[in-house]
Amino acid sequence: MDAVRQQYVDLRVHDRVALDEIELYAEILSAVAAAERPLTLAEIDMVLGVRPDEAGRRELTSQEQ
């Protein structure tokens, strides 16, 4: 957990999954704000750290596993 998030999170009551989802949402919002056009699926996958497998499903990249 980074220092900024530690400062504002009451560690007695937290939900790791919810915090991770909020972080991913923030990453998407930042990417959308910086983009001059709608993001493609490939760009969204890159921001989220996922890649499509051969069947078209998305899976975590090795950096996230």
Distance bins in CASP14 RR format, pairs under 12 A and 6 or more apart:
PFRMAT RR
TARGET T0000
AUTHOR 0000-0000-0000
RMODE 2
METHOD distances of the structure
MODEL  1
1 7 0 0 0 0 1 0 0 0 0 0 0
1 8 0 0 0 0 0 1 0 0 0 0 0
1 9 1 0 0 1 0 0 0 0 0 0 0
1 11 0 0 0 0 1 0 0 0 0 0 0
1 14 0 0 0 0 1 0 0 0 0 0 0
1 16 0 0 0 0 1 0 0 0 0 0 0
1 19 0 0 0 0 1 0 0 0 0 0 0
1 20 0 0 0 0 0 1 0 0 0 0 0
1 23 0 0 0 0 1 0 0 0 0 0 0
2 8 0 0 0 0 0 1 0 0 0 0 0
2 9 0 0 0 0 0 1 0 0 0 0 0
2 19 0 0 0 0 0 1 0 0 0 0 0
2 23 0 0 0 0 1 0 0 0 0 0 0
2 26 0 0 0 0 0 1 0 0 0 0 0
3 9 0 0 0 0 0 1 0 0 0 0 0
4 23 0 0 0 0 0 1 0 0 0 0 0
4 26 0 0 0 0 0 1 0 0 0 0 0
5 11 0 0 0 0 0 1 0 0 0 0 0
5 14 0 0 0 0 1 0 0 0 0 0 0
5 16 0 0 0 0 0 1 0 0 0 0 0
5 19 1 0 0 1 0 0 0 0 0 0 0
5 20 0 0 0 0 0 1 0 0 0 0 0
5 22 0 0 0 0 1 0 0 0 0 0 0
5 23 0 0 0 0 1 0 0 0 0 0 0
5 26 0 0 0 0 0 1 0 0 0 0 0
6 14 0 0 0 0 0 1 0 0 0 0 0
6 19 0 0 0 0 0 1 0 0 0 0 0
8 14 0 0 0 0 0 1 0 0 0 0 0
8 19 0 0 0 0 0 1 0 0 0 0 0
8 22 0 0 0 0 0 1 0 0 0 0 0
9 15 0 0 0 0 0 1 0 0 0 0 0
9 16 0 0 0 0 0 1 0 0 0 0 0
9 18 0 0 0 0 0 1 0 0 0 0 0
9 19 1 0 0 1 0 0 0 0 0 0 0
9 22 0 0 0 0 0 1 0 0 0 0 0
9 23 0 0 0 0 0 1 0 0 0 0 0
10 19 0 0 0 0 0 1 0 0 0 0 0
11 19 0 0 0 0 0 1 0 0 0 0 0
13 19 0 0 0 0 0 1 0 0 0 0 0
14 20 0 0 0 0 0 1 0 0 0 0 0
14 22 0 0 0 0 0 1 0 0 0 0 0
15 21 0 0 0 0 1 0 0 0 0 0 0
15 22 0 0 0 0 1 0 0 0 0 0 0
16 22 0 0 0 0 0 1 0 0 0 0 0
16 23 0 0 0 0 0 1 0 0 0 0 0
17 23 0 0 0 0 0 1 0 0 0 0 0
17 24 0 0 0 0 0 1 0 0 0 0 0
18 24 0 0 0 0 0 1 0 0 0 0 0
18 25 0 0 0 0 0 1 0 0 0 0 0
19 25 0 0 0 0 0 1 0 0 0 0 0
19 26 0 0 0 0 0 1 0 0 0 0 0
20 26 0 0 0 0 0 1 0 0 0 0 0
20 27 0 0 0 0 0 1 0 0 0 0 0
20 48 0 0 0 0 0 1 0 0 0 0 0
20 60 0 0 0 0 0 1 0 0 0 0 0
20 64 0 0 0 0 0 1 0 0 0 0 0
21 27 0 0 0 0 0 1 0 0 0 0 0
21 28 0 0 0 0 0 1 0 0 0 0 0
21 48 0 0 0 0 0 1 0 0 0 0 0
22 28 0 0 0 0 0 1 0 0 0 0 0
22 29 0 0 0 0 0 1 0 0 0 0 0
23 29 0 0 0 0 0 1 0 0 0 0 0
23 30 0 0 0 0 0 1 0 0 0 0 0
23 47 0 0 0 0 0 1 0 0 0 0 0
23 48 0 0 0 0 0 1 0 0 0 0 0
23 49 0 0 0 0 0 1 0 0 0 0 0
23 64 0 0 0 0 0 1 0 0 0 0 0
24 30 0 0 0 0 0 1 0 0 0 0 0
24 31 0 0 0 0 0 1 0 0 0 0 0
24 44 0 0 0 0 0 1 0 0 0 0 0
24 45 0 0 0 0 0 1 0 0 0 0 0
24 47 0 0 0 0 1 0 0 0 0 0 0
24 48 1 0 1 0 0 0 0 0 0 0 0
24 49 0 0 0 0 1 0 0 0 0 0 0
24 50 0 0 0 0 1 0 0 0 0 0 0
24 60 0 0 0 0 0 1 0 0 0 0 0
24 64 0 0 0 0 0 1 0 0 0 0 0
25 31 0 0 0 0 0 1 0 0 0 0 0
25 32 0 0 0 0 0 1 0 0 0 0 0
25 44 0 0 0 0 0 1 0 0 0 0 0
25 47 0 0 0 0 0 1 0 0 0 0 0
25 48 0 0 0 0 1 0 0 0 0 0 0
26 32 0 0 0 0 0 1 0 0 0 0 0
26 33 0 0 0 0 0 1 0 0 0 0 0
26 47 0 0 0 0 0 1 0 0 0 0 0
26 48 0 0 0 0 0 1 0 0 0 0 0
27 33 0 0 0 0 0 1 0 0 0 0 0
27 34 0 0 0 0 0 1 0 0 0 0 0
27 39 0 0 0 0 0 1 0 0 0 0 0
27 43 0 0 0 0 0 1 0 0 0 0 0
27 44 0 0 0 0 1 0 0 0 0 0 0
27 45 0 0 0 0 0 1 0 0 0 0 0
27 46 0 0 0 0 0 1 0 0 0 0 0
27 47 1 0 1 0 0 0 0 0 0 0 0
27 48 1 0 0 1 0 0 0 0 0 0 0
27 49 0 0 0 0 1 0 0 0 0 0 0
27 50 0 0 0 0 0 1 0 0 0 0 0
27 64 0 0 0 0 0 1 0 0 0 0 0
28 34 0 0 0 0 0 1 0 0 0 0 0
28 35 0 0 0 0 0 1 0 0 0 0 0
28 39 0 0 0 0 1 0 0 0 0 0 0
28 43 0 0 0 0 0 1 0 0 0 0 0
28 44 1 0 0 1 0 0 0 0 0 0 0
28 45 0 0 0 0 0 1 0 0 0 0 0
28 46 0 0 0 0 0 1 0 0 0 0 0
28 47 1 0 1 0 0 0 0 0 0 0 0
28 48 1 0 0 1 0 0 0 0 0 0 0
28 49 0 0 0 0 0 1 0 0 0 0 0
28 50 0 0 0 0 0 1 0 0 0 0 0
29 35 0 0 0 0 0 1 0 0 0 0 0
29 39 0 0 0 0 0 1 0 0 0 0 0
29 44 0 0 0 0 0 1 0 0 0 0 0
29 47 0 0 0 0 1 0 0 0 0 0 0
30 39 0 0 0 0 0 1 0 0 0 0 0
30 47 0 0 0 0 1 0 0 0 0 0 0
30 48 0 0 0 0 0 1 0 0 0 0 0
31 37 0 0 0 0 0 1 0 0 0 0 0
31 38 0 0 0 0 0 1 0 0 0 0 0
31 39 1 0 0 1 0 0 0 0 0 0 0
31 40 0 0 0 0 0 1 0 0 0 0 0
31 43 1 0 0 1 0 0 0 0 0 0 0
31 44 1 0 0 1 0 0 0 0 0 0 0
31 45 0 0 0 0 0 1 0 0 0 0 0
31 46 0 0 0 0 1 0 0 0 0 0 0
31 47 1 0 1 0 0 0 0 0 0 0 0
31 48 0 0 0 0 1 0 0 0 0 0 0
31 49 0 0 0 0 0 1 0 0 0 0 0
32 38 0 0 0 0 1 0 0 0 0 0 0
32 39 1 0 0 1 0 0 0 0 0 0 0
32 40 0 0 0 0 0 1 0 0 0 0 0
32 43 0 0 0 0 1 0 0 0 0 0 0
32 44 0 0 0 0 1 0 0 0 0 0 0
32 47 0 0 0 0 1 0 0 0 0 0 0
33 39 0 0 0 0 0 1 0 0 0 0 0
33 47 0 0 0 0 0 1 0 0 0 0 0
34 43 0 0 0 0 0 1 0 0 0 0 0
34 47 0 0 0 0 0 1 0 0 0 0 0
35 43 1 0 0 1 0 0 0 0 0 0 0
35 44 0 0 0 0 0 1 0 0 0 0 0
35 46 0 0 0 0 0 1 0 0 0 0 0
35 47 0 0 0 0 1 0 0 0 0 0 0
36 43 0 0 0 0 0 1 0 0 0 0 0
37 43 0 0 0 0 1 0 0 0 0 0 0
38 44 0 0 0 0 1 0 0 0 0 0 0
39 45 0 0 0 0 1 0 0 0 0 0 0
39 46 0 0 0 0 1 0 0 0 0 0 0
39 47 1 0 0 1 0 0 0 0 0 0 0
39 48 0 0 0 0 0 1 0 0 0 0 0
40 46 0 0 0 0 1 0 0 0 0 0 0
40 47 0 0 0 0 0 1 0 0 0 0 0
41 47 0 0 0 0 0 1 0 0 0 0 0
41 48 0 0 0 0 0 1 0 0 0 0 0
41 50 0 0 0 0 0 1 0 0 0 0 0
41 51 0 0 0 0 0 1 0 0 0 0 0
41 52 0 0 0 0 1 0 0 0 0 0 0
41 56 0 0 0 0 0 1 0 0 0 0 0
41 58 0 0 0 0 1 0 0 0 0 0 0
42 48 0 0 0 0 0 1 0 0 0 0 0
42 49 0 0 0 0 0 1 0 0 0 0 0
42 50 0 0 0 0 0 1 0 0 0 0 0
42 51 0 0 0 0 1 0 0 0 0 0 0
42 52 0 0 0 0 1 0 0 0 0 0 0
42 58 0 0 0 0 0 1 0 0 0 0 0
43 49 0 0 0 0 0 1 0 0 0 0 0
43 50 0 0 0 0 0 1 0 0 0 0 0
44 50 0 0 0 0 1 0 0 0 0 0 0
44 51 0 0 0 0 0 1 0 0 0 0 0
44 52 0 0 0 0 0 1 0 0 0 0 0
44 58 0 0 0 0 1 0 0 0 0 0 0
45 51 1 0 0 1 0 0 0 0 0 0 0
45 52 1 0 0 1 0 0 0 0 0 0 0
45 53 0 0 0 0 0 1 0 0 0 0 0
45 56 0 0 0 0 0 1 0 0 0 0 0
45 57 0 0 0 0 0 1 0 0 0 0 0
45 58 1 0 0 1 0 0 0 0 0 0 0
45 59 0 0 0 0 0 1 0 0 0 0 0
45 60 0 0 0 0 0 1 0 0 0 0 0
45 61 0 0 0 0 1 0 0 0 0 0 0
45 64 0 0 0 0 0 1 0 0 0 0 0
46 52 0 0 0 0 0 1 0 0 0 0 0
46 58 0 0 0 0 0 1 0 0 0 0 0
46 61 0 0 0 0 1 0 0 0 0 0 0
46 63 0 0 0 0 0 1 0 0 0 0 0
46 64 0 0 0 0 0 1 0 0 0 0 0
47 61 0 0 0 0 0 1 0 0 0 0 0
48 58 0 0 0 0 1 0 0 0 0 0 0
48 59 0 0 0 0 0 1 0 0 0 0 0
48 60 0 0 0 0 1 0 0 0 0 0 0
48 61 0 0 0 0 1 0 0 0 0 0 0
48 63 0 0 0 0 0 1 0 0 0 0 0
48 64 0 0 0 0 1 0 0 0 0 0 0
49 58 0 0 0 0 1 0 0 0 0 0 0
49 59 0 0 0 0 1 0 0 0 0 0 0
49 60 1 0 0 1 0 0 0 0 0 0 0
49 61 1 0 1 0 0 0 0 0 0 0 0
49 62 0 0 0 0 1 0 0 0 0 0 0
49 63 1 0 0 1 0 0 0 0 0 0 0
49 64 1 0 1 0 0 0 0 0 0 0 0
49 65 0 0 0 0 0 1 0 0 0 0 0
50 56 0 0 0 0 0 1 0 0 0 0 0
50 57 0 0 0 0 1 0 0 0 0 0 0
50 58 1 0 1 0 0 0 0 0 0 0 0
50 59 1 0 0 1 0 0 0 0 0 0 0
50 60 1 0 1 0 0 0 0 0 0 0 0
50 61 1 0 0 1 0 0 0 0 0 0 0
50 62 0 0 0 0 0 1 0 0 0 0 0
50 63 0 0 0 0 0 1 0 0 0 0 0
50 64 1 0 0 1 0 0 0 0 0 0 0
50 65 0 0 0 0 0 1 0 0 0 0 0
51 57 0 0 0 0 0 1 0 0 0 0 0
51 58 1 0 0 1 0 0 0 0 0 0 0
51 59 1 0 0 1 0 0 0 0 0 0 0
51 60 0 0 0 0 1 0 0 0 0 0 0
51 61 1 0 1 0 0 0 0 0 0 0 0
51 62 0 0 0 0 1 0 0 0 0 0 0
51 63 0 0 0 0 0 1 0 0 0 0 0
51 64 0 0 0 0 0 1 0 0 0 0 0
51 65 0 0 0 0 0 1 0 0 0 0 0
52 58 1 0 1 0 0 0 0 0 0 0 0
52 59 1 0 0 1 0 0 0 0 0 0 0
52 60 0 0 0 0 0 1 0 0 0 0 0
52 61 0 0 0 0 0 1 0 0 0 0 0
53 59 1 0 1 0 0 0 0 0 0 0 0
53 60 0 0 0 0 0 1 0 0 0 0 0
53 61 0 0 0 0 0 1 0 0 0 0 0
58 64 0 0 0 0 0 1 0 0 0 0 0
59 65 0 0 0 0 1 0 0 0 0 0 0
END
